[in-house]
Amino acid sequence: MFFALLASFMLLVACQPSKPAPAEGSGPLVLANAAVDVHSYAKPNTARVRHIDLNLTADFKAKVLKGTVALTLETDASARQVILDIKALDILRVTDASGAPLKFSIGKADAVKGSALIIDLPQGAQKVIVSYQTTADTEALQWLEPSQTAGGKHPFLFSQGQSILTRTWIPTQDSPMVRQTYTATINVPRGLKAVMSADMLTPDGEAVAGQSGMRAYRFKMDEAIPPYLIALAVGNLEFRNVGKRTGVYAEPVTIRAAASEFEDMEKMLEAAEKLYGPYRWGRYDVLVLPPSFPYGGMENPRLTFATPTILAGDKSLVSLIAHELAHSWSGNLVTNGTWDDFWLNEGFTVYFENRIMEEIYGKERALMLQALGYAELQETLSGLKEKELQKLHIRLKGRHPDEGFSEVPYEKGAAFLRMLEAQFGRQRLDAYLKGYFERYAFKSMTTEAFLADLREHLLRNDRALEDRLQIQAWLYEPGLPDNAVAPVSRVLKLVEGEAAAFSQGVEPDMLRTSDWETQAWLHFLKSLPSDLSENQMEALDKAFNFTNSGNSEIRFAWLKVAIARHYEPALPSLETFLTTQGRRKFIAPLYTELMAQPGWGVEMARRVYAKARPGYHQVTRDTVDKIVS
């Protein structure tokens, strides 16, 4: 009754013609839209950004983007200001649609949130135009010299907006609750191509009047997305189709390997649609970035950004592509309303990713991935001293959203859904998830709103069942409830036996490893005893060439073992690994392991980081700066 009355009230308010309509719909959406994003200065219930038009020039010499953003607003009748989020931007001028100057001010800077850009609005104003340029402190952008790219001949630029970095290159309401459509015109030096998380209207670019050395690329995104998913890259790029709706962008020297590695993308897309409904974004392409990209992948709509470290040559690491593809539903289609609700993006996606992998590569590989993820979750929970960070719904007021980044939102979230699967069966859970994505398509959700939806559509408002399933404990308490389903992989059990046999003296070439996939090798390395001798390390390395492995995941796992055992033959490879790629998943643990080794390890960490730091993205620097001190 309460929800029905509240929904009726909000619907009545939303029907007033001059009022913005963030509280659209009823029930869970009312709860979602009532949430407050503590990481944004915006007041979208008074004046909300609905659409932006970018017109920017990429100046590779000055290493800045400069130009304008025109923001289309939806305002309350009483609105006299619109508040945007900015950080490390030079705001040059603000006008209305006619070009008349508007008064603006910039609020006090906060180390995490940046500043509020407060623009005075004439009565009835529906558009403001901000002239600006980025700065050397713009965290979202990384400008790469030719030497930092795979080809070594052309510069490169890419953006990374998640979680709250879009405000460092676009003045807008930088909150996942404020979904926006956009267009963009990006002017770049001739010989380079711009790509974005949008429909590319000019694949070959266009001439720029009066600038013979420049080409203009135009883009359009008609579906409203959260600002962190607005993404840009500029470089010497080629494109290859791998399916009727799927393709790959990469530097010319990388394109062939990338297209071969990702040739199953169309099958993945079809498997995803079979599970949870039609793909709503047109195309699904992947851009392989230079090695300094800080993440494995970023799920920008229509164009996933991916690290080259997943190019193993045998498709063994393509679960990352399945993960980013799954985000097209969980994250992009239905988005976490605040960063306290990050698990709604990532937990759903890990579960969905695993279902895609099972469909394409079989149940055993999916079980291995589940088991490895569950083991990483257990390890993470045991090492997290702060109980707040062990919860699915966390409270990050006054802190950077990235402080909530761990295996918890990913793997605990997936474990929660696997518990529901065990209770209700796949068929019923799949029907629920498919309905969830349909009900809240192109909307933002919070944990509270999700719980209201879960009660209505899956639990059928059975509070006794809810208590028995420990739903509150799963969402709001630390640790893992005792009804978590621990995945069991037959293959990994066999791997553990081989690791035990080696520790008892069996020679490496006598181990039964001929049919092992990457996941098996990773588990083997984790299962080795902590007191391996120098001779044992040498025997393993000679047999399996771990130190020089071309598989980044295996090499990373081996290097962690090598640091702990001070295995000197692997140290040159470690230095090369740390200085030739900047994926935070690899970089941060390796520096942490080095700093835990008194004397030689600390010295090496500081020496290598001093050399490598300029080539890392700011996201990676911010993490490693706290480790290497």
N, C-alpha and C positions, 0 to 999 in steps of 0.2 A: 504494500500500500504506500509506504514512504517513497519508494522509487517511482511509483506511478504518479504520485502527486508532484514530486520534484520534476519528473520529466514533463508533465503538463505545464508546470510553471516556466521551465526553461524554454519550452517550445513557444509559449505565449510571448516571452521576452524576445526570442529570436525572430519572431514575425514582425517586429517593429522595423520599418523600412530603412531607417538611418543607422541601425545597430549592426555591428559586425556579428557574425554567426559562428563563434568558435564552439559553442555548446550545442552543436547540432545533434539530432537524434535523441535517443532516450536511453534509460537504463545505464549500462556500463559506460556509454559515451559521455553521459553527464558527469560521471565520476572522473573519467579521463580528462575531460576538458576543464574541470575545476582544479586540476593539479597546478602547482606553482613550480616553475623551473628555476631553481635557485642559482643556476649558472648563466642566467640571462637577465639583462636590465629591462628587456622589453615588457610592455604592458599591452599584450595583444587584444585584451577585451575592450580596450579603448581605441587603439589604432593598430591594425594588423597588416603586415606585408603579405599580399596575395601573389604578386608577380614581380619579377625583376628583369630588366633589359640591360645587359652588359655590353659595353663597347670599350675594349681594352687593347692596348698595344704592348707587346712583349719586347722590352728593351734589354737585349742580352748584354750590351756593353755596360749599362748602368745597373743591370740586374734588378729591374723594377717592372711591374705592370702599372700602366697609367692610363687614365681615361675616365669613364663615367659609368654610374649605375643609376638607372631610372627605376624607382620603386612605386608600384601601383598599390594603393592602400585601400583598406576597408575601415571606415571610421565610425565611431559613435557620434551622435549629433552634437555632443558636448566636447568632443575632442579638440584640443588646442595645441597638442604636441604629438609627435611620433618619436618613440625612443628606439634607437638601433644599438647594436653591439659593435664595438670596434676595438682593435688592439694593434699597435705598431703601424698605424696608417697615417699618412699626411692628408688631412681633409682640406681641400683647396677652396671649395665653393659649394654652396647649396642653393638651388633655385626651384621654382615651381615649374609646371609644364610649359609655361610661356617664356621662361628664361628670367623672370623677375627674381631677384635675390631673396632668400629666406634667412631669417635670423636663426643661428644655431649656436650651441655651446657644447663643450666636451667635459664630462664629469671627471671626478677624481679617479685616477688609475688604480686598479686593483691588480695584484700580481697574477692572479688566476683569471679573473673575468675580463680584464682590460678596462675599458671605459664605456660610459653611455654617451652616445651621440644624440643630443636632444635638439630636435628641429621644431621650430614654431610653425604651426599650420594656419593659413588663412581659412576662414570658415568654408566648409565644403570642399577643401582641397583633397584631391584623390591621387595626386602624383607628386613626388619630389625627385629631383635629380642631383646626385652627389658627384662632384668632380674630385678625384683623389688619386693617390699613387701609393704603392706599397713601399716598404723601407727595408733596410738591411736586417731589421729585427722581425720581419714577417715570418712567423714560424711555419705557416702552412706551405710555403714555397721552398723548393730547393733548386737552385741554379747550378747546373753541372758544367764543368769545363769538358771539352772534347775528350781529354785523357780519362775522365771518369765514366765514360760510356763504353759500350761493347765495341762499337765501331772505331772510336778514337779520333774521328774527324769532325764531328759537329757537336755543338753544345746541346744541352737538354734542359727542359724545365718540367717539373711536375708539382702538383698540389696534393696535400693530404689534409682533409677537413675534419675528420673525426678526431676527437670528440668536439672540441670547441675552438677549432682553429680556422674555420671559414671566416670568422670576424677579422682575421689578420690579412685577408686579401679581398673581402667583399664587405662593405658596410651594410648589414641587414639585421634582421631579428634572428640571431644565431641560436635557435632553440629547436629541438626535434619536434616540439609541439606546433611550430609555426611552419607548416608545409607551404611551399611556394613553387609555382611554375616559373620557367625562365626562357629567355632567348639570349644569345650572345653573338657578338662579332669580335673575333680575335685576330688582330693584325700581327703577323710574324714575318721574320726575314725569309726572303725567297730561298727555297731549298729545304725549308723545314715545313712540317705539317702539324697543325693543331688538331687535337681530338678532345672530346668532352663527354660527359655522362648525359648525352642527349642525342637527338636525331641530327645527323650531319647533313646539312642542306647543300653544302658546296664541297664535295669530296676532293676536288682538285684546287680549291681556293679560287679567289677572284683578284683581279688587279685592284690596287689601291690608288685612287686618283692622286697624282702628284708625287707618288712614292714608288718609283720603279723597282726598288729593292725589297718591296714588301708584298705579301699576299694576305688576303682576308679570308677567314673561314667563318661561316655562319652556322649556328646551331639553334635547335628548338626543343624544349622539353615541355610537352603539353600536360603531363601528369604532375600533380603537386608532390614535391619531395621535400624532406627535411634538408636544411641548408648544408649539413655536413656531407651530403651526397652530391653537391655541386663540385665537379672535378674537372681539372684541365691538365693536359700534358702537351708539350711541344718538342718535337725532335725530328731526326731523320728516320721516318717510319715507313714501313711497307705493310700491306694488308694481304691476307690470304683467307679465302673462304674455307671452312672445314665442314660446313653443312648448309642447308638452305636458309637457316636463321642464325648461324654461328660462324665466327671467324676470329682471326688473330691479327693484332698489330704488333710489330716488333721492329727493332733495327734490322737492316738488311742482313747483317752477319748472323742474326739470331732467328730470323723468320722461319727458315726451313725446319730447324729443330723444334721450335715452338709449335708450328702447325702439325708436325708429326706427333708431338707429345699430347696435344689436346684434340686429337682427331675424334675422340669419343664424346665431344661436347654435345653434339646434336642428340645422341642417345641419352645423355644425362638429362637434357632438357625434356625429352619425351618421357623419360621415367619420372621426372618431377611433376610434370603435368598429369600423368596417370595417377599420381598419389593425391595431389592437392589442388587440382584445377588448372585452368589455362594460364599460360605465361602472359602477363599483361603489359610487357614493355617493348614489344616489337622484335628487335634483334637482341641476341646475347653474344657480345664479343669480349675478347680478353686482350688487354695491352700488357705486354711484357716490358717491364721498366728496367732501367739500369740497376746495378747491384746495390746501390745505397738506399733503395726503397726500404722503409723501416718495418714493414709488415710482410706477412706471407702473401696476403691479398687484401684488397679493399673493394667492397661490393658496390661500387658506384653503378647506378642503373644503366643498363645497356652496355656498359663498358667496365668490366672488372679490371682493376689495376693489380698486377701480379709480379712477384719477385722472380728473377731468373733462377733462384736457388731450387725451384721445384722442377727444373728441367733435368731429370735424372736419366732420360734416355730409354726408360722402360715403363713409363706411366705409373710407377710405383708411388708417386707423390701427388697424383691428380685428385686425391680426396680434397685437397685445398680448392680445386676448381668446383667440385661438387658442393663444398661449403659455401663458396661465394655465390654460386648459382642458387642455392637454397635461400640465400638472403633476398632473392628477388620476391619471395613470399614473406619470409620472417625477417623483418628489418626494413626492407624497402617498401613493401606493400602495406604491412602493418608494422609500425615503428614504435620503439620505446618512447613514451611521452617525455620522460626525463632520464637523466643518466643514472639516477637511483634505480631505474627499471631496466638496466642494460641487459639483464638476463633474458628478458622477453625477446630481444634480438638474437642473442648468441646461444642460449640453451635450446630454443626451438630449432635453430639452424644446425647445431651439432646433431640433434636427433634426426632431422630431415636429411642432412648430408649422409648420415649412415644408412638411411633407407635407400638413397640413390645409389650408394656404393654397393649395397647388397643386390640391388636390381641389376647392376651392370657387371659386377665382378664376383658375385656370389656371397653366400652367407658366411663362409669361414673368414674371408677377408674383412667383412663388416664386423664380425665378432672380435677379430684381432684388434681392429681400430677401437671398438668399444672398450675392450679390456685394457688396452694401453692408456686410453683416456681416463678410465676409472682409476687406474694405478697412479696417474699423474695427479688426479684430484685428491686421492688419499695423501699423497706426498705434500701437495699444496696445503691441505687442511692441517696437517701435522706441523707445518712450518709457519702458519699464520697465527701469530700471537694475538692479534686484534680480532676479537670475536665478531665485531661488526662486519668485517670483510669476509667472514665465513657464511654470511647470509646471502640469499638470492636478492631480496629487496634490501638495499643498503642506503644509508643516509650520508651524503657527501657534502652537505652544506659547509662552505668555508674551505673546501678542499678541491683539488683538481679532479675531474672525472676519471682521469687515467689512474688515480690511486685505487680505484675499484677494479682495475684490470688484473685478472688472474685466471686460473683454471676454474674458479668457482662459478661465475656466470655461465661459462661454456659447459663444463662437464657436470656440475651439480644440476644445472637446468635440464640437461639431457637426461640425467638420471631420474629427475622428477617425472619427465614424460615417459620414461621406460617403466617407472612404477605404475603410472596410470595405464600403460599398455598391459602390464601384467594383471591389473585389476579388471579392466574392461574388455580386453582383447583388442587386437589390431584393427579389426573391422570397425568397431565402435569408436575407437580413438581416432582413426583416420577420418571417419565421417565428422567427428567433432572438429578436428583441425581444419579440414576443408571448409566447413561452415564458418569457423572462426576467421579464416582468411577472406571469405566472401563477405561476412558481416562488417568487417572493419577495414576493407580495402581502401587504401589511400587515407587512412586515419592513423592517429597516434594513440597508444594505449599505455595504461599504467598497471602496476601489479594489482592495485585495489580494483580497478575496472576488470582486469582479467579474472580475478577471483569471483566477481559478480557474474561474469559470463560463464565461468566454469560451473558455478552453482546452478545456474539456470539450465544450461544445455547438456552437461555431462553428469553432474551429481544429482540433478533433479531436485535440488533443495533438500536433500537428505542430510541433515546435520549429523546424524549418528554415523553415516558413512564417511562424511567429511572428517569427523573426529578419528574414526578408525584408520583412515588413510593418512592421518597426521598432516593434513594440508597446511595448517597454520605453521607447524614446525618446519615444513619444507620451505615455505616462503619467507618466514620472518625470524627463524631461529638459526643459530650457528650449527655447523657440523652437518652430519648426515643422519637422518632418522633411521631407525632399525628396520624399516620396511624397504630400504633401498635394495635394488636387484643387482647383485654383483655379476657382471658378465664373465662367462667362462669360455675360453678358447682352447679347443683340443690341441691346435698347433702350438700355441704358446706353452702349454703344459709339456709337450715334447721338447720344445726349445729349452725349458728349464732343466730337463733331464740331461741334455747335451752340455749345458753350462756346468752342471754338477759333475758330469763325467770328466770334463776338461780339468776342473779344479782337483779331481782325484788322480790326475796323471795321464789321461788319455791324450794322445797327440792331436793337434788341430786337424791334420789331414785325415784322421780317422773319425772325425765327427760327421754325423749325417746331416749335411747342410745343403745338398745339391738342389733341393727344390724350395729353398727359403726365399721369401719375399722380404722387402725392406722392413716390414713390421716385425718379422721374426728376428732379423739381425738386431734391431733396436732392443728387443726384449732380451736377447742373448747378452748384449753388452751390459744391460742393467742388471742381469742376473749373475754376473761374475762376482766372485768374492772380493772383499775389499783389500786383501793382503796379497794380491798378485805379485810375483817376483819379477825382476827384470828379465829373466830368461823366459818366463811365461808370456810377458808382454811382447818380447821379440818374436817368440814362436807364433803368436796370434797375428802379429803384424806381417810376418813373412808369409803366412798361409793365406791371409785374406786382404792384405794391402789396405788396411783401415786408414793409415796415416794419409794416403794419397787417394782415398776414395772419391769418385766423381759424384757420389750421392751425398748431398749436403747434410741430410738427416743422419746418415751413418757416420759421416766424418765428424759431425758435431758431437754425437754420442761418444765416439772414440776419444775425441780430444778432451772431453770431460774426464774420462777415465785416465788419460795420459797425464793430465795436470795433477790429479789426486795422487798418482804413483810417481810423479816427477820423472816421466819417461822422456828422456832428453831427445831421442831421435824424432819425436813428434813435434817438438817445439818450433822448428822452422815452419812446418805446415800450419801450426796454430797461428803464428804471426801472419802468415799469408792469408789465412782464413779471416782473421780479424781486420785486415787492412784492405781486403778486396770485396767485401760485402758488408752491408749495414743492417741486416735483418735483426730486429731487436730480440726476437725469440732466441737467436743464437748468440748474439753479442753479449747481452746482459749476463746470462749464466756463466759464460766463459770468463768474463772479467771477475765475476763474483768468486769463481773457483780459484782464479789466480790470486786475488786479494786475500784468500783464506790460507795461502801458503806463505809463511813468514820468510823474509829475505828474498830469495830468487823470484818467487811468484809476484810479490808486491812490486819488486823492481821491474819485472817484465811487463806487468799490467800498466804501470805508469809510463814506461818508455814507449810501448806500442800504442797506447791511447793518445799520447801526445802527437804521434805521427798520423794516426788514423782519424782522430776527431774531426778535422776539417772536412773529411769526405762523408761523414755521417749526416743524416737528416736530423733536424733539431729534436724530433721526437726521441730518437735514439740517444742523442747527446744529453737530453734532460734526464734520461734514465741512468746512463753510465756516469754522468757527472757525480751522482750521489753514491756510486759504487767505488769509483776510483778517486780517492781523495788523499 
